[in-house]
Amino acid sequence: MSTRYRWFVVFTFFLFILLHQADKLLIGPLTTPIMEAFRINEAQMGWVFTGALIVGAVCYWLWGWLYDRFVRTRLLALASLLWGATTWLSAIVRTFPGFIATRAATGIDDSSYPGLYNVVADYFEPQKRGRVNGLMELAMPLGYLGGMVLALTMQQSVGWRGVFFITGSLGVALSVLIWFGVREPKRGGSEPELRGIEQKKEYRFSWKEVGGLFKKRSLILIYCQSLFGVFPWQVITLWFFRYLEKERGYSQMQVLLTMGIAIIVLAGGYPIGGTLGDAWFKRNTRGRLLVSAIGVALGAIFLVFTLRTPVANQLQFGLLLGATALFMPFAAPNMVAGVYDVTVPEVRSTANAVFNFFDQIGAALAPLLAGLIAMRSSLGNAILWISVGAWALCFVFQIAASFFMPADVAALRAEMARRAAAEKA
């Protein structure tokens, strides 16, 4: 594939992530009008968040298996179509139980990301994956920002249901672009040992290789950190708007300005973290994990100072929130690249799906837990306690995984070299 086409694929998937995240995270800035429409409290709203996350956690296993057995690009187009259809259904229902059910259904497409990263991994060699992942994941905060702007500027004119209709339509349109525009690459085609070799044997999904995932100590520890790593993201993205409105007394314009600046800074953290991870990985295979550990440690420290800032000191609050946002995403591109650094190509979607399954289980628990803590204490304390506690655990798991990463990377490279020798024979 030409370099230009590879970057077209990255751009297409960037659009997918951007628009999908805008749709997925609209629920955060639209929390208050939705709660008012259905006359529900924080704990009930927590179930709305949690339902989609539980469905997504279950579906990760299905998507991973499907991606490793069938054409990934076609499945991604289907996921985009499902995103549009389930979002439309969320806008149509008029009862709270119906809304919980339709929002839960949006979790089906929320778990479709493993195929996207798997396709990109087959277009780019290992030393570039962190940077490419970081560039694509730059779309996540930008999508969040776009969704926030869309929600805060259009909910008065078209209502929160109208906003859902708009983003659902974008999902349908994007499914057409992926179906006709993105070609399926050869699995493992970007591995250094196989570059330039005409592969005679096609390695297919096998349960034996899936079982081998749980024998890699670095991968097990990466999975453990994924369970807790998403806690801060969920409580911040889903509850921070209400925290600013209710506990800091911010107006909608102040919320938009404060969060807009923080999200722009956060967006920069993805490619910076991915680039630093790639650079360190070239020198030491522990590099990605060490960059991730530094990111979560600094994010936790700055969040403590941010939420302990007096309400009246808005400038200091905004600056510290920006510092927190810069380091929060350092781990994201490096964790996905780290999973692929130790797994064979034919089960990478499944390996990523397992990672995201644990991630989603944590995500499902976090918003409900935050809502329950908020009712007994405050949203500020819920966000602080959950985030700092989770990041502390992630730091421990990432440092521990770094001790085992060199041996697991070497084992994969040896297997790729063995396959290359077999192809040449």
Residue, then its C-alpha position, 0 to 999 in steps of 0.5 A: m500500500s502507498t504511504r498516501y493511502r495508509w494515511f487516508v486510512v488513518f484519516t478515515f479512522f480518525l473521523f470514525i473516532l472523532l464522530h463516534q466519541a462526539d456521539k458517545l460522550l454527548i451524554g455528559p454535557l446533556t446529563t442535566p436536561i436528560m435528568e430533568a426530562f425523565r425526572i431522575n436523580e444521580a443514582q438513576m442517571g448512573w444506571v444510564f451510563t452503566g448500561a451501555l458500558i456493560v453491553g460494551a464489555v460483553c460485546y468486546w469478546l464478540w467483536g474481537w473474535l469476529y475481527d480475527r476471523f472475518v474481514r475487519t473493514r466490513l465489520l467496522a462499516l457495520a459498527s458505524l451503521l449500528w452506531g447511527a441506528t441505536t442513537w436514533l432509537s435513543a432519541i425516539v423513546r419517551t420512557f425512562p426504562g426505554f431510554i436505559a434500554t436504547r442507551a445500553a444498545t449503543g454499547i454494541d458499537d462502542s466495543s468495535y474499536p479493536g478491529l480499527y487498531n488491528v487494521v492500522a497495526d497491519y499498515f504500520e510497523p511496530q516502531k511507529r504504532g504509538r505515534v499513529n495510535g496517538l494521532m488517531e486518539l487525538a480524535m477522542p478529546l476533539g470528539y468530546l469537545g465537538g460533542m460538548v459544543l454541539a450539546l451546549t449550543m444546539q440543545q436549546s434550539v433542537g433539544w437533546r433528542g435533536v442532537f442525538f438525531i444529528t450524530g446518529s446520521l453521521g454514523v450512517a454516512l461514515s459507514v458508507l465511506i468505510w465500506f467503499g473506501v478502506r481496503e483490508p490489509k494482510r494480517g501481519g504484513s507490517e512485521p519487520e521479519l515479514r516485510g518484503i516476503e510473499q507470504k504463502k501461509e495465512y495464519r488464522f485465529s486459533w484458540k491455542e494462541v488465545g490461551g497463550l495470551f494469558k501466559k504472557r506476564s506483561l500482558i496480564l499486568i497490562y490487562c489488570q491496569s486496564l481494569f482501573g485505568v478507565f475509572p478516572w476517564q469515566v467519572i471525569t467525562l460523565w460527571f465533570f460538567r455537572y460538577l462545574e455547574k452544581e458545585r462550582g456554580y459555573s455558567q454554561m459559557q464558563v463550562l464551555l470555556t473551561m472544558g474547551i481549553a482543557i480538552i484541547v490540551l488533553a488532545g495534545g497529550y495523545p500524540i505526545g505520549g505516543t511519540l515519547g513511547d515510540a522513542w523510548f521503545k526504540r531504545n528500551t522495550r520497557g519504554r512505552l510502559l514507563v512513559s505510561a506510568i509517568g503520565v498517570a502519576l503526574g495526572a493524579i498529582f495535578l488532579v489533587f491540586t485542581l480539585r482542592t483549588p478554592v471555587a473563587n480562584q477560577l484561573q488557578f483551577g483552569l491552569l491546574l486542570g490543563a496540567t492534569a489533562l496534558f498527562m492523562p492520555f499518555a498511557a492510552p496510545n502506549m497500552v494498545a501498542g504494548v498489547y501488539d508488541v507481544t501478540v501474534p497478528e492473527v489474535r491481535s483483535t482478540a488480545n485488544a478485545v480482552f484489554n477493552f473488556f477489562d477496561q469496560i468492566g471498570a468503566a461500567l462500575a465507575p459512573l455508578l460508583a461516582g453517583l452513589i458517592a456523590m449522594r453521600s458526599s459530593l461530586g468533587n470528592a467522588i471524582l477525586w477519590i476514584s481517580v487518584g485511587a485508580w491511577a495509583l493502582c495503574f502506576v503499580f501495574q505498569i511498573a510491574a509489567s515493565f519488568f516482564m516486557p523485554a522477554d515477551v517482546a523478544a519471544l514475539r520477534a523470535e516467532m516472527a523470525r521463525r515464520a519468516a524463515a519458514e516462508k523463505a524455505 
